[in-house]
Amino acid sequence: MEKDMLRIVISIVVNYIILWYVGAMFNFFPFRANDLVLSAIGFTGLMICLVIVGCTCWIIHEIKKK
């Protein structure tokens, strides 16, 4: 069970980095601002919310499985 948890955590971190890099390639597309930093902050906030939702669904799934 420990290896599965470690694999999932590493997967979340790697996917987060990849998505942030892709967002940077497209100038953080959904967020338009005069300053690129403001767009990056909005994009990062969105990604953090998505990670929170994904982890919450994973936790609920594990609780229901037991």
N, C-alpha and C positions, 0 to 999 in steps of 0.2 A: 504494500500500500504506500510506503514511503517513496518509492521510486515513481509511482504514478503522480503523487503530489508534486514532487520536484519537477517532473516533466511538464506538468500543467503550468506551474509557476514560471518556468523558463520559457514555455511557449507564449504565455501572456506578455512577458517582458520583451521577447524578440518581436512578436507581432506589433506591440506598441511602438517599438523603435522603427520598424519597417513602415508602419502607417504614418508616423511623424515625418520620416524621410520623404515618403511619397507626397504627403501634404506640402512639404517644403518645395518639392519639385514643381508643384502646381500653384505656388504662391498662396497656400492655405485657402483653396478655392471658395468654399461657401462664405467665407468672411472677407468682406471688402472694407478696407480702411486705407487711409492715407499713409499710415505707418505700418511696415511689415511686422513690427513687434506686436502691435495690437491684433493683427490677424493671427499671428502665432499663438497668442494668449487665448483667443477665442477657440481656435482649433484644438489646442491642448486641453482646454476645459471640456470640450465635446468628447474628446477621446477618453478623458478620465471618467466622465459620466458613463460612457459605453463599457469601460472596464469594470466599473462598479456594478452596472446592471448584469454583465456577464458573470462576474464572481458571485453575485447574489443568486442568480439562477442556478449556478453550479452548487452552491451551498444548499439551496432548497432541494435540489435533486438528490444530493447525498443524504440529507435528512430523511426524505421520503423513502429512499432506498433501504434505510435501516429500519 
